[in-house]
Amino acid sequence: IAPRAANIREIVTDGKDALLFDKGHLGVALSDLIEDASLRQRLGYAARATIMRGDYTWAGNARRVDVIAEKLLEK
């Protein structure tokens, strides 16, 4: 579950591997998840696959920052 922001939509897709909400509608999205166990399970599995495939973990992000820093230091 995440806000429907451009940077987040670059990584996940609403209804496929995330439940995105518009400003002021977090409660509605939470209610949808609370009431639908199969939705929670489906989105959870798909989100994990997306995160692992894109290496969007803390360690993966740190590696990307390290590469950028190294390139900047070479200049």
Secondary structure, 3 states (H helix, E strand, C coil): CEECCHHHHCCCCECCCECEECCCCHHHHHHHHHHCHHHHHHHHHHHHHHHHHHCCCHHHHHHHHHHHHHHHHHC
